[in-house]
Structure formats: structure tokens, C-alpha cells
Amino acid sequence: MTPPAKPPRPIATPCVKVCAVDGASGYCLGCRRTLAEIAGWARFSDEERATITATLTDRPDPMIALMAATTGR
């Protein structure tokens, strides 16, 4: 008899459920990933996801640019 299959382990993600991509920067307003990174996330290796995650805080915050554009500053 085959033992029951284990459920897949969850994939770590920087997603914060604020999913909108800034047209100027190409970064998600919530997690700062690009559309290509978001689309490929489940297929990336743990190492690829860790590398991307490590770069997110170095990316410009698209919310700052968006807020500046809406307030005229």
C-alpha cells in the first residue's frame, strides 16, 4: 500500500496582497516584484526566489513615485 501523498510545502513569497504594477517602474506596489517575477514565482527554484527577495529592498519604492505624481511634488 502506498502511503498518502504529502501536501506540497508552501512557497515563501513577499506578496502582501496589494497587487498593482506601477507602469513607470514596472514594480508591484505591494511587493516590488516585476510581472515576470510574479508570473514565474512558482516555477523558480528556492535559490532564485531567495535572490530576488534579497534585492527587493534595494529597488525603488513605486509608492513614493506614485504619491509624488498624485500630489504634484
Residue pairs with C-beta under 8 A, 6 or more apart in sequence:
11 41
11 42
11 49
12 49
12 53
13 31
13 41
13 49
14 31
14 32
14 33
14 53
14 56
15 30
15 31
15 38
16 30
16 31
17 30
18 28
18 29
18 30
18 31
19 28
19 30
20 28
20 29
20 30
21 27
21 28
21 29
21 34
21 35
22 28
22 29
22 62
22 65
22 66
24 62
24 65
25 60
25 62
25 65
26 34
26 35
27 33
27 34
27 59
27 60
27 62
28 34
28 35
28 38
28 62
29 62
29 63
29 66
31 38
31 56
32 56
32 59
32 61
32 62
33 41
33 52
33 56
37 52
41 49
44 52
